[in-house]
Amino acid sequence: MRNTVEMLDELQNRALHDPELKEKLLRTRESEDPLGEFCRVCRDTGYEIYPMDVIQAGDEFYATMKRSTNGGGENSPVLEGEDDMYELFFAGLK
């Protein structure tokens, strides 16, 4: 079973080769509820992704990165933006 990060990566790669899908995903950013609309498009495309999945994936990814630097102690560097899988998805899509 794929996790959210793997599904987002697969969807991003798919969108990079499918201009129609890419445009549909980019348009979700103009919605009143961008994350909710993004997840609806994900589900319509066959990826069972919900807003909480995206948020949790970002939190887990950030926690893993934080633990990998200096043992994850208080002296670990602050990693800005590394916890936002939604923004990272679109950064890689553009």
matplotlib code that plots the C-alpha trace (Angstrom):
import matplotlib.pyplot as plt

x = [0.0, 1.4, 1.7, 0.6, 4.1, 4.4, 1.0, 1.8, 5.1, 3.4, 0.7, 3.2, 5.2, 2.0, 0.9, 4.3, 3.6, -0.1, -0.8, -4.5, -4.0, -1.4, -3.7, -6.5, -4.3, -2.9, -6.5, -7.3, -5.0, -7.6, -10.4, -12.0, -10.8, -7.5, -6.4, -9.9, -10.3, -6.8, -7.7, -11.0, -9.0, -6.6, -9.4, -11.1, -7.7, -7.5, -5.5, -7.3, -5.8, -7.7, -6.6, -5.6, -3.4, -1.5, -1.0, 0.0, 2.4, 4.1, 4.3, 5.8, 8.3, 9.4, 9.8, 11.9, 14.2, 14.4, 15.5, 18.2, 20.0, 22.1, 20.0, 16.9, 17.9, 17.2, 20.2, 18.8, 18.5, 15.0, 13.8, 11.4, 8.7, 9.8, 6.5, 4.2, 3.7, 1.0, 3.4, 6.3, 4.0, 3.3, 6.9, 7.9, 5.0, 6.0]
y = [0.0, 3.4, 6.2, 9.8, 11.0, 8.2, 8.9, 12.7, 11.9, 9.5, 12.1, 14.9, 12.8, 11.9, 15.5, 16.5, 14.3, 15.1, 18.8, 18.5, 17.0, 19.5, 22.4, 20.8, 20.6, 24.1, 25.5, 24.1, 26.8, 29.4, 27.7, 29.0, 25.8, 25.0, 22.0, 20.4, 21.0, 19.6, 16.4, 16.1, 16.1, 13.6, 11.2, 11.8, 10.8, 7.6, 8.7, 8.4, 11.5, 13.7, 17.1, 15.5, 13.0, 15.8, 17.6, 14.5, 13.5, 16.9, 16.6, 13.1, 14.1, 17.1, 15.0, 12.5, 15.3, 16.9, 13.6, 13.1, 16.3, 16.4, 13.6, 15.7, 17.7, 21.3, 22.4, 21.0, 23.7, 25.1, 23.7, 26.2, 24.9, 21.3, 20.4, 21.6, 18.7, 20.7, 23.5, 21.1, 19.3, 22.5, 23.7, 20.5, 20.8, 24.3]
z = [0.0, -1.0, 1.5, 0.8, -0.2, -2.7, -4.2, -4.4, -6.1, -8.6, -9.3, -9.8, -12.3, -14.1, -14.3, -15.7, -18.7, -18.9, -19.6, -19.0, -15.6, -14.7, -15.7, -13.6, -10.6, -11.0, -11.2, -7.8, -6.3, -7.4, -5.5, -2.3, -0.6, -2.5, -0.5, -0.5, -4.2, -4.9, -2.9, -4.8, -8.1, -6.6, -5.8, -9.2, -10.7, -8.6, -5.7, -2.3, -0.8, 1.7, 3.3, 6.6, 4.7, 3.1, 6.4, 8.3, 5.5, 5.8, 9.6, 9.4, 6.7, 8.7, 11.9, 10.0, 8.6, 12.0, 13.6, 10.9, 11.7, 14.9, 16.3, 16.3, 19.3, 20.2, 18.1, 14.9, 12.2, 11.5, 8.2, 6.7, 4.4, 4.6, 6.4, 3.6, 1.2, -0.7, -1.5, -2.3, -4.7, -6.7, -6.5, -8.3, -10.8, -12.1]

ax = plt.figure().add_subplot(projection="3d")
ax.plot(x, y, z, "-o")
ax.set_aspect("equal")
plt.show()
